[in-house]
Amino acid sequence: STVTRAAETLTVPAANLPYSSTNVSIQMEGKMTYADTGANTFFYRWLLNSTNYAQAVLQTNGSYEGRIRYSQRETTSGYDELGTSGSYFTPDINVPFNISSRHGSTFLNGAEGGTALTANTTVTALPDLSSNDLLLGSTFMGTIGKFRVWDEDLGDTGIEEAST
């Protein structure tokens, strides 16, 4: 019979996270699936408030279904994002994933499966997330095998290697 269980939420305490005011690199791998619900599935979300965050999401709405979007927002400088083109994953299929990202005061970039996107270099500030917990896998259906954070910029080559 069909059953429903409470969602599990994994929070990484701020005290356990390395942080730099100029750049941070993040990597996550595992297996996942998703349903086409029209809502975002969060790989990770490092959040101070609605105008200060860094995150990676799987979009499940319209023409962006299955698209990975990396974004960050800082109150003064505004919102910056980039994402894979078109659909990257297909709903209802359990697949491996390996993503990584670079969040900086002058750039934002992401990679999946060993391929980096073209960096967004219009960024002018990194939000101060040093005292905030990181939410891992909220609204996520899958397993996380590895999660890493660096308080440095790995560069495009580094995030490609981390996502291989």
C-alpha positions as CSV (number, residue, x, y, z in Angstrom):
1,S,0.0,0.0,0.0
2,T,1.0,3.6,-0.4
3,V,2.7,5.2,2.6
4,T,4.0,8.7,3.3
5,R,6.9,9.4,5.6
6,A,8.3,12.6,7.0
7,A,10.9,14.3,4.8
8,E,14.5,14.2,6.1
9,T,16.4,17.5,6.1
10,L,20.2,17.6,6.3
11,T,21.6,20.8,7.7
12,V,25.4,21.4,7.8
13,P,26.1,23.8,10.7
14,A,27.9,27.0,9.8
15,A,30.6,26.1,12.3
16,N,31.5,23.1,10.1
17,L,31.7,25.1,6.8
18,P,34.8,26.7,5.4
19,Y,34.0,30.2,4.2
20,S,35.9,33.0,2.4
21,S,34.5,36.4,1.7
22,T,35.7,36.3,-1.9
23,N,35.1,32.7,-3.1
24,V,33.7,29.3,-2.2
25,S,33.7,26.0,-4.2
26,I,31.1,23.3,-3.7
27,Q,30.8,19.7,-5.0
28,M,28.1,17.1,-4.5
29,E,27.5,13.6,-6.0
30,G,25.0,10.8,-5.7
31,K,22.0,9.3,-7.4
32,M,18.6,11.1,-7.9
33,T,15.3,11.2,-9.6
34,Y,12.6,13.7,-9.7
35,A,9.0,14.2,-10.7
36,D,7.8,16.9,-13.1
37,T,6.0,19.0,-10.4
38,G,6.8,22.5,-11.7
39,A,8.9,23.2,-8.6
40,N,12.6,23.4,-7.9
41,T,14.5,20.5,-6.3
42,F,17.4,21.9,-4.2
43,F,20.8,20.1,-4.4
44,Y,22.1,22.6,-1.8
45,R,21.0,26.0,-0.5
46,W,23.2,28.2,1.7
47,L,20.8,30.8,2.9
48,L,20.9,34.0,5.0
49,N,17.6,35.3,3.8
50,S,15.7,35.7,0.5
51,T,18.2,38.3,-0.8
52,N,21.4,36.6,0.3
53,Y,22.2,33.0,-0.7
54,A,24.1,30.6,-2.9
55,Q,22.4,27.5,-4.3
56,A,22.2,24.8,-6.9
57,V,18.7,23.6,-8.0
58,L,17.2,21.2,-10.5
59,Q,14.4,23.0,-12.3
60,T,11.3,21.0,-13.1
61,N,9.1,23.7,-14.8
62,G,8.2,24.1,-18.5
63,S,11.0,24.2,-21.0
64,Y,13.6,24.2,-18.1
65,E,12.5,20.7,-17.0
66,G,15.7,18.8,-15.9
67,R,17.9,21.9,-16.1
68,I,20.5,22.5,-13.4
69,R,20.7,26.2,-12.3
70,Y,23.4,27.6,-10.2
71,S,22.6,31.0,-8.6
72,Q,23.6,33.4,-5.9
73,R,22.1,36.6,-4.6
74,E,23.6,39.4,-2.6
75,T,21.3,42.3,-1.4
76,T,23.4,45.1,-3.0
77,S,24.7,43.5,-6.2
78,G,21.5,41.6,-7.0
79,Y,20.8,38.2,-8.5
80,D,23.2,36.2,-10.7
81,E,22.6,32.8,-12.3
82,L,23.6,30.3,-15.0
83,G,22.4,26.9,-16.0
84,T,22.7,24.0,-18.3
85,S,20.9,24.4,-21.6
86,G,17.5,22.7,-22.0
87,S,16.7,19.5,-20.2
88,Y,19.7,17.8,-18.6
89,F,17.9,15.0,-16.6
90,T,14.7,13.2,-17.4
91,P,12.0,12.8,-14.8
92,D,11.2,9.4,-13.2
93,I,14.6,7.9,-13.9
94,N,17.1,7.3,-11.1
95,V,20.5,8.5,-12.5
96,P,23.9,9.4,-11.1
97,F,24.8,13.0,-10.8
98,N,28.0,14.9,-10.0
99,I,27.8,18.7,-9.8
100,S,30.3,21.3,-8.6
101,S,30.2,25.1,-8.5
102,R,32.3,28.2,-7.9
103,H,30.6,31.1,-6.1
104,G,32.7,34.3,-6.0
105,S,32.7,38.0,-5.6
106,T,33.4,38.4,-9.3
107,F,32.1,35.2,-10.9
108,L,29.7,32.3,-10.7
109,N,30.1,29.0,-12.5
110,G,29.0,25.3,-12.3
111,A,29.9,22.0,-13.8
112,E,28.2,18.6,-14.2
113,G,29.8,15.3,-15.2
114,G,33.2,16.9,-15.9
115,T,32.0,19.7,-18.1
116,A,32.1,23.3,-16.8
117,L,29.6,25.9,-18.1
118,T,30.6,29.3,-19.3
119,A,31.2,31.5,-16.2
120,N,29.0,34.4,-15.3
121,T,31.5,37.2,-14.8
122,T,28.9,40.0,-14.1
123,V,28.9,39.2,-10.4
124,T,29.9,42.0,-8.1
125,A,29.6,40.6,-4.6
126,L,29.4,37.3,-2.7
127,P,26.8,37.1,0.0
128,D,28.1,36.8,3.6
129,L,27.0,33.4,4.6
130,S,29.7,32.8,7.1
131,S,27.3,32.4,10.1
132,N,24.6,30.5,8.3
133,D,23.8,26.8,8.1
134,L,23.7,25.1,4.7
135,L,20.6,23.0,3.7
136,L,21.5,19.9,1.8
137,G,19.1,18.0,-0.4
138,S,15.8,19.8,0.6
139,T,13.0,18.7,-1.7
140,F,15.4,16.2,-3.1
141,M,14.7,12.6,-4.0
142,G,17.9,10.5,-4.0
143,T,21.0,9.6,-2.2
144,I,24.0,11.8,-1.6
145,G,27.4,10.0,-1.7
146,K,29.7,12.9,-1.3
147,F,29.5,16.6,-0.4
148,R,32.5,19.0,-0.1
149,V,33.0,22.7,0.4
150,W,36.3,24.6,-0.1
151,D,37.0,28.2,1.0
152,E,38.8,28.8,-2.2
153,D,38.2,29.1,-5.9
154,L,39.0,25.8,-7.6
155,G,38.7,27.5,-11.0
156,D,36.9,26.0,-14.0
157,T,39.5,23.2,-14.3
158,G,39.0,22.3,-10.7
159,I,35.2,22.1,-10.8
160,E,35.4,20.1,-14.0
161,E,37.7,17.6,-12.2
162,A,35.6,17.6,-9.0
163,S,32.5,16.8,-11.1
164,T,34.1,13.9,-13.0
